[in-house]
Amino acid sequence: MKKYSVIFCTYNREKYIYNAMKSIADQSFAADRYEIVLVNNNSTDSTEQICRQFQTDYPHINFLYFVETNQGLSYARNRGIEESTGDILIFVDDDATAFDGYMAAIDAFFDNYPQAVAAGGPIVPVYEAAKPKWLSHYTEQLIGGALYEGKDEKPFRNGKYPGGGNSAFRKTVFEKYGLFNVELGRKGTGLIGAEEKDLYDRLVKGGEVFYYLPQMGIHHYIPEKKLTDAHFRELTYSIGKSERIRTKAVSPKSYRKRIFAEIKKWIGSIVLFVFYTISFTPSKGWRLLLFRWNVSRGLLGK
């Protein structure tokens, strides 16, 4: 019988972390079949006290608590992998709550798909402030991590992959393909990312299959500060910078291919800008062009 490790990596998320863990502990899934692994990445708020309270409130849950002093989400995730004892490792964002039946769905999936090495599911943004008019389907994926691929289980295709804050892996993945790249991923309040894409690129090159699982969903809570212009500028620039770091680490050819892909993305963004403009929602179109402009600057190191 498989054992699961649910890994939460957290940095100053005192508002959310208790409910995130509670959404797993309250599942109708046998407590002796999983552990919760909490990696505190140098939080300066009341995260530690909240975690101790969770341990008191849920004494039947095997709860493991660690502090990772190397700052960075990839460091924290790698520490979680190292400390986990499960056969399947599940990463859940510290500002999210899992759907009812989340654990049971993952359990059934890995029984039914022995060839699959990883899975991920829907990510539903929950906005704590009014959604801005410029938010479109495309920028919602950026700001809220929104992900929905339908009602059926199926492999991720065409460069798509699970969200890093809602993903499950066989532990053997990390033994075969290595850990998360510590040069990538959030560090403190910085917004560098692409560590998930880097890992999934390795899986694709290895011929591995990873699936979309519709029952494996989370609600992802979006505070008002993530809807500000300043956050948008920093996030979009950081996406380009992350891609520059990631592809240059692979090879000069990979970086050139990414620049060529950026040109194609510009064409798509311009087409969407025209569509939104003639649909009387020009703010959505302008925001997409700003998105592309900032990504391109980060990609080119400008």
C-alpha positions in Angstrom: 0.0 0.0 0.0 1.4 3.4 -1.1 2.3 6.1 1.4 1.9 9.8 0.7 3.9 12.8 1.8 2.0 16.1 1.5 4.7 18.8 1.4 4.0 22.5 2.3 6.8 24.9 1.8 6.1 28.2 3.4 7.4 31.7 3.8 5.5 34.3 5.8 2.0 33.0 5.0 0.6 33.0 8.6 -2.8 34.0 7.2 -3.2 30.9 5.1 -1.0 28.1 6.2 -3.2 26.6 8.9 -6.2 26.3 6.6 -4.0 24.8 3.9 -2.9 22.0 6.2 -6.4 21.6 7.6 -7.8 21.0 4.1 -5.6 17.9 4.0 -6.1 16.8 7.6 -9.9 17.0 7.2 -10.0 14.7 4.2 -11.8 11.4 4.6 -8.5 9.6 3.9 -6.8 7.2 6.4 -4.4 9.3 8.5 -1.9 6.3 8.7 -1.4 6.5 4.9 0.1 9.9 4.7 2.3 12.5 6.5 2.3 16.2 6.3 5.8 17.7 5.9 6.0 21.5 6.6 9.2 23.2 5.5 9.5 26.7 7.0 11.8 28.8 4.8 12.9 31.4 7.4 9.5 32.9 8.1 9.6 36.0 10.3 5.9 35.9 11.2 3.9 33.5 13.5 4.2 30.5 11.1 6.0 28.4 13.7 3.4 29.0 16.4 0.6 28.2 14.0 2.3 25.0 12.9 2.7 23.9 16.6 -1.0 24.7 17.1 -1.9 22.6 14.1 0.1 19.7 15.6 -1.8 20.1 18.8 -5.2 20.3 17.1 -4.5 17.2 14.9 -2.5 14.8 17.0 -3.5 11.8 14.8 -1.7 13.3 11.8 2.0 12.4 11.3 3.3 16.0 11.1 6.9 16.7 10.4 8.2 20.3 10.8 11.6 21.6 9.5 13.3 24.9 9.0 15.2 25.3 5.8 17.8 28.2 6.3 18.8 28.4 2.6 16.4 31.0 1.3 14.4 29.9 -1.7 11.4 27.8 -2.7 13.6 25.3 -4.5 15.8 24.8 -1.4 12.6 24.3 0.6 11.1 21.8 -1.8 14.3 19.9 -2.0 14.4 19.7 1.8 10.8 18.4 1.7 11.8 15.7 -0.7 14.8 14.7 1.4 12.8 14.5 4.7 9.7 12.8 3.2 9.2 9.0 3.6 6.3 8.6 1.2 6.2 6.8 -2.2 4.2 9.7 -3.7 5.2 13.3 -2.9 2.4 15.9 -3.1 3.3 19.6 -3.2 0.5 22.0 -2.1 0.8 25.8 -2.0 0.8 27.4 1.4 -1.9 29.8 0.3 -4.3 27.2 -1.0 -6.9 24.7 0.1 -7.5 21.3 -1.4 -10.8 20.1 -2.8 -12.8 17.5 -0.9 -11.7 14.1 -2.0 -8.3 15.4 -3.1 -6.2 12.6 -1.5 -8.6 9.8 -2.5 -8.4 11.0 -6.1 -4.6 11.0 -6.2 -4.6 7.5 -4.6 -6.9 6.1 -7.2 -5.0 7.8 -10.0 -1.6 6.3 -9.2 -3.2 2.9 -8.8 -4.9 3.2 -12.2 -1.9 4.7 -14.1 1.2 2.8 -13.2 3.0 4.4 -16.2 2.4 7.9 -14.9 5.2 9.6 -12.9 3.3 12.8 -12.0 -0.1 14.5 -11.9 -1.7 17.8 -11.3 -5.1 19.2 -11.4 -7.3 22.4 -11.5 -6.2 25.5 -9.8 -9.1 27.9 -9.0 -8.2 31.4 -8.0 -10.2 33.0 -5.1 -9.8 36.8 -5.2 -9.8 38.7 -1.9 -10.5 41.9 -3.7 -12.5 42.9 -6.8 -11.0 41.5 -10.0 -9.6 44.3 -12.1 -11.1 45.0 -15.6 -7.8 44.2 -17.3 -7.8 40.6 -16.0 -8.4 38.1 -18.9 -8.1 34.4 -19.3 -4.4 34.7 -20.0 -3.5 37.1 -17.3 -5.5 35.1 -14.8 -3.2 32.2 -15.5 -0.3 34.5 -14.7 -1.7 36.2 -11.5 -3.8 33.4 -10.0 -2.1 30.3 -11.5 -5.5 29.4 -13.0 -5.5 26.0 -14.6 -8.4 24.0 -16.0 -8.1 21.3 -18.7 -11.6 19.9 -18.6 -13.5 17.1 -16.8 -11.5 14.1 -18.1 -8.2 12.6 -17.0 -5.6 13.0 -19.7 -1.9 13.5 -20.3 -0.6 17.1 -20.4 0.4 17.9 -24.0 1.8 20.7 -26.1 4.2 22.0 -23.4 1.6 22.2 -20.7 2.3 20.8 -17.2 0.9 20.9 -13.7 1.1 23.9 -11.5 4.0 23.6 -9.0 1.7 24.3 -6.1 -0.6 21.5 -7.0 1.4 18.5 -8.1 2.1 14.9 -7.2 5.2 12.9 -8.1 6.5 9.4 -7.6 9.5 9.8 -5.4 11.6 7.9 -8.0 11.3 11.0 -10.3 13.7 12.9 -8.1 16.0 9.9 -7.8 16.2 9.6 -11.6 16.0 13.2 -12.8 17.4 15.2 -9.9 15.9 17.8 -7.6 14.6 21.3 -8.2 17.1 23.8 -9.6 18.0 26.1 -6.7 19.0 28.9 -9.2 15.3 29.1 -10.0 12.2 29.6 -7.9 11.0 32.2 -5.4 13.5 33.5 -3.0 12.0 35.5 -0.1 9.8 38.2 -1.8 11.6 37.8 -5.2 9.5 36.5 -8.1 11.9 34.4 -10.1 10.2 31.1 -11.1 10.5 28.4 -13.8 11.7 25.7 -11.4 8.7 23.5 -12.2 9.1 24.0 -16.0 12.8 23.1 -15.7 11.8 19.8 -13.9 9.0 18.9 -16.4 11.3 19.6 -19.3 13.6 16.9 -17.9 10.7 14.5 -17.6 9.6 15.2 -21.2 13.2 14.5 -22.5 13.1 11.3 -20.5 9.9 10.2 -22.2 7.8 10.3 -19.0 4.1 10.9 -18.9 2.3 13.2 -16.5 -1.4 13.6 -16.3 -4.2 16.1 -15.7 -6.5 14.9 -12.9 -9.7 16.9 -12.6 -10.6 15.8 -9.1 -7.2 16.9 -7.8 -8.1 20.6 -7.4 -7.1 23.4 -5.1 -8.5 26.9 -4.4 -5.7 29.4 -4.6 -6.2 32.6 -2.6 -5.1 35.9 -4.2 -4.6 38.9 -2.0 -5.2 42.5 -3.2 -1.5 43.2 -3.5 -1.1 40.7 -6.3 -3.5 42.7 -8.4 -1.4 45.9 -8.3 0.4 47.4 -11.2 3.7 47.1 -9.4 3.3 43.4 -8.7 2.3 42.8 -12.3 5.4 44.6 -13.6 7.8 42.7 -11.3 6.1 39.3 -11.9 6.1 39.6 -15.7 9.7 40.9 -15.8 10.7 38.0 -13.5 9.1 35.5 -15.9 11.4 36.6 -18.7 14.5 36.7 -16.4 13.6 33.2 -15.2 13.4 31.9 -18.7 16.8 33.6 -19.5 18.4 31.8 -16.6 16.7 28.4 -17.3 17.4 28.2 -21.0 21.0 29.5 -20.8 21.7 26.9 -18.2 20.6 24.3 -20.8 22.5 25.6 -23.8 23.0 28.6 -26.1 20.7 26.9 -28.6 18.0 26.5 -26.0 18.2 30.2 -25.3 18.0 31.1 -29.0 14.9 28.9 -29.4 13.3 30.6 -26.5 13.9 34.0 -28.1 12.3 32.7 -31.3 9.3 31.5 -29.3 9.0 34.9 -27.8 8.6 36.4 -31.2 5.7 34.0 -31.9 4.2 34.9 -28.6 4.3 38.6 -29.6 2.4 37.8 -32.8 -0.3 36.0 -30.7 -0.4 38.9 -28.2 -1.0 41.4 -31.0 -3.8 39.3 -32.4 -5.4 39.1 -29.0 -5.0 42.8 -28.5 -7.0 43.4 -31.7 -9.6 40.9 -30.6 -10.1 42.5 -27.1 -10.1 46.0 -28.7 -12.9 45.2 -31.1 -14.7 43.4 -28.3 -14.7 46.7 -26.3 -12.4 45.4 -23.6 -9.2 47.2 -24.6 -7.7 47.2 -21.1 -7.3 43.4 -21.4 -5.5 43.8 -24.7 -3.2 46.5 -23.4 -2.3 44.4 -20.4 -1.3 41.5 -22.6 1.0 43.7 -24.5 2.5 45.0 -21.3 2.9 41.4 -20.1 4.8 40.6 -23.3 7.0 43.7 -23.2 8.1 43.0 -19.6 8.8 39.3 -20.3 10.8 40.2 -23.4 12.9 42.7 -21.4 13.6 40.1 -18.7 14.4 37.5 -21.4 16.9 39.8 -23.1 18.4 41.0 -19.9 17.3 44.6 -20.4 
